[in-house]
């Protein structure tokens, strides 16, 4: 009877885990593949959260993006910091302008853009955030 118990333990000790590993690798490939197709912004930034965040439905608007490294984009076009004011003056004062700022970007870049917008007379300005 003691030998029988030892035989059962040996069977469990020598269980083959290769099929389990194969299944996990297949699942990993599926997850990694589908993760690349998740819709993301054209210029990925890590947005701040706000409870009052809402979606902007107006299509014709300028999105100013400030990336973590300080790069400034007008829609998809990168603009040098010293050319931001000149480029902004080409837009109408009533234009809808949204600022899309990475939460880890330097705050002085954000203030710099807001200061130019205020001094240039732009009133229709919003900050893009994500819901909590």
C-alpha atoms as one frame of an Amber mdcrd trajectory, in Angstrom:
protein
   0.000   0.000   0.000   2.910   2.339   0.689   4.301   1.669  -2.778   1.001
   2.642  -4.357   1.081   6.082  -2.665   4.659   6.627  -3.873   3.653   5.783
  -7.442   0.869   8.385  -7.413   3.218  11.068  -6.097   5.733  10.308  -8.819
   3.057  10.747 -11.476   2.214  14.219 -10.170   5.886  15.169  -9.868   6.518
  14.320 -13.491   3.503  16.206 -14.880   4.264  17.702 -18.290   3.977  21.498
 -18.251   5.081  22.090 -21.844   1.497  22.298 -23.213   0.668  24.883 -20.542
   3.713  26.956 -21.537   2.706  26.679 -25.213  -0.788  27.949 -24.450   0.583
  30.850 -22.407   2.964  31.835 -25.215   0.105  31.815 -27.729  -1.993  33.984
 -25.386   0.956  36.340 -24.935   1.324  36.713 -28.705  -2.407  37.433 -29.049
  -2.320  40.065 -26.294   0.771  41.775 -27.713  -0.668  41.762 -31.223  -4.010
  43.230 -30.205  -2.331  45.811 -27.972  -0.655  47.335 -31.031  -4.046  47.933
 -32.640  -5.489  49.896 -29.719  -6.482  53.325 -30.964  -4.061  55.971 -29.738
  -3.535  59.627 -30.450  -1.223  60.584 -33.280   1.201  62.131 -30.798   0.983
  60.043 -27.612   1.089  62.037 -24.383   0.215  61.092 -20.838  -2.793  63.304
 -20.046  -3.774  64.679 -16.667  -7.110  63.595 -15.191 -10.120  65.808 -14.479
 -13.618  64.907 -13.306 -15.137  67.613 -15.491 -13.478  66.335 -18.670 -15.745
  66.128 -21.682 -15.301  65.397 -25.337 -14.988  68.271 -27.768 -17.395  67.777
 -30.653 -16.246  70.644 -32.864 -14.102  69.339 -35.710 -12.363  72.533 -36.856
  -9.948  73.330 -34.078  -6.255  73.690 -33.482  -4.708  71.185 -31.102  -1.467
  72.374 -29.539   0.428  69.404 -28.099   3.244  69.750 -25.581   5.176  66.513
 -25.216   7.119  65.457 -22.129  10.435  66.417 -23.759   9.124  69.963 -24.435
   8.411  69.514 -28.157   5.470  71.645 -29.329   3.132  70.512 -32.105   0.354
  72.375 -33.919  -1.879  69.467 -34.924   0.735  67.121 -36.493   3.389  69.739
 -37.319   6.265  70.309 -34.899   6.940  74.012 -34.254  10.080  75.515 -32.745
   9.371  77.348 -29.480  10.506  80.700 -30.896   8.119  80.351 -33.883   4.980
  79.534 -31.839   3.769  83.133 -31.609   4.263  83.773 -35.336   2.392  80.587
 -36.227  -0.467  81.393 -33.800  -1.005  84.806 -35.377  -1.925  83.061 -38.655
  -5.094  81.696 -36.975  -8.328  83.645 -36.428  -8.954  84.977 -32.922 -12.230
  83.013 -32.697 -10.520  79.695 -33.482 -11.173  76.792 -31.112  -7.783  75.976
 -29.573  -7.138  72.947 -27.371  -3.950  72.362 -25.416  -2.904  68.713 -25.118
  -0.110  68.703 -22.533   1.739  65.689 -21.140   1.347  65.676 -17.359   5.116
  65.221 -16.981   6.018  68.114 -19.290   7.601  71.206 -17.827   4.910  73.590
 -16.630   6.706  76.639 -18.051   6.022  75.429 -21.630   2.303  75.269 -20.817
   2.378  78.763 -19.256   4.375  80.060 -22.239   1.645  78.887 -24.661  -1.175
  80.259 -22.448   0.591  83.612 -22.156   0.888  83.937 -25.941  -2.780  82.951
 -26.373  -3.919  85.537 -23.811  -1.737  88.351 -25.177  -2.844  87.588 -28.740
  -6.545  87.816 -27.851  -7.568  84.164 -28.222 -10.580  83.467 -25.998 -11.793
  80.018 -27.112  -9.090  77.934 -25.388  -9.452  74.576 -23.645  -7.195  72.006
 -22.014  -7.534  68.366 -23.040  -7.718  65.911 -20.119  -8.909  62.344 -19.675
 -11.684  61.087 -17.395 -10.671  59.506 -14.091
